[in-house]
Every structure is written in C-alpha cells, then in structure tokens.
Amino acid sequence: MEDFKFIKVASLRKGDKVEVIHNPTSYPLIGRGNQGAVFKISPDQCVKIFPKPMHAQRESEALKAAQGSPIVAKLYEAGENYIIMEYIEGPSLQEYLKSKGKIKEDITKKILFLIEEMKRLKFTRLDSRLKEIIVTKQGELKMVDLVNHFTKKYEIPQLLLANLEKLGLLSSFLEQVKKIDPQSYLEWKDFLC
C-alpha cells in the first residue's frame, strides 16, 4: 500500500495546478490543485501528494488541529510530501449549487456553521472556495484543501462570497444570512459593492 510514494507531482508554473509527472500505480487521480494532487487509494481513503514538503506540513498541521471537528476529513497519516486522509464522496458545493440553481436556507445555515467552526478551530483563513467544500451523502459540508488556513488571514469569507456571486446566488445567500446571523450580514453585506 506504500506504492503511492512512487507517485511524482510537480509545480511547473506558479499559480497553475500541479502536474502528475509519474504514476506507476493504478490509483486514480481524483483532484488537482495549486499545492497537490489527490489519488483514491481505497474505498474510504485518499492520498494527497505535494511537490513542496512545506505544503504537506501546513495541511497536516491544519488537519491535526481540526481532528474531531465535523467539517474536516479524518487524518490517517502524514509524511514529508503526502497526507493520507478520509475519502469524502460527494459533489463540491459549487457543483451542488449549480445543479440546484438556488441556495436553500439549510445550506446557508451549514455554511455559517462551517465559518463558526473555523473560528473555533482558530483558523486565520475564515474562508474556502465552493469547490473546496464537499456535500456528503448525509448532506453535511466538509472542507478539503486546508493548506493555507493557518498561514493566510481572511476575516470574512471573501472567496466564498465571490464564488456565490459568480453563481448568481449571493443576494439570496445574504438575505438568508441577514435573518439567521445579522452580525455576519452587517460584516459581509458591502463586500462586493
């Protein structure tokens, strides 16, 4: 099962997704981002391979700090350039909202819970892109890609708000937030103005 260690990924250009240089295994690639590539290694586990050990360390620290929280995957193992974590099946929140064409209040409540939980965990980046949030089979939201949650500082969820704006859902989201959490509404309402 340690054959994943032979997978090689690289950052060819800053700002681009990492490239898979060599994969001698049968593990399917299930995602690529700016810091790493994710491969499914069993029905309930995946491995994220990083070209830079610093990113593996940052993500494993964030996952370790958040273990036991319902908003993140279980961490099984961390190495110099990889982490093995729980495989979370489901669409990204971006795909989910696109397919629905609207945002229901229960999803807004779950997004607000996600942000409150990030505060409780003392993340400095209180934000996530919609594509980095998975909607589980049970309808819960789980975050993936925590590399920068202790290194960047976002006090308002600007990426999340901008993604909702692109989907045409920001105004309905903010109307729901106004009713559920008036304080957050006051902090966020002028973000895109």
Buried (B, 14 or more C-beta within 10 A) or exposed (E): EEEBBEBBBEBEEEEEBBBBEEBEBEBEBEBBBBBBBBBBBEEEBBBBBBBBEEBBBBBBBBBEBBEEBEBBBBBBEBBEBBBBBBBBEBBBBBBBBEEEEEBEBEBBBBBBBBBBBBEEBEBBBBBBBBBBBBBEEEEBBBBBBBBBBBEEEBEBBBBBBBBBBEBEBBEBBBBBBBEEBEEBBEBBEEBEE
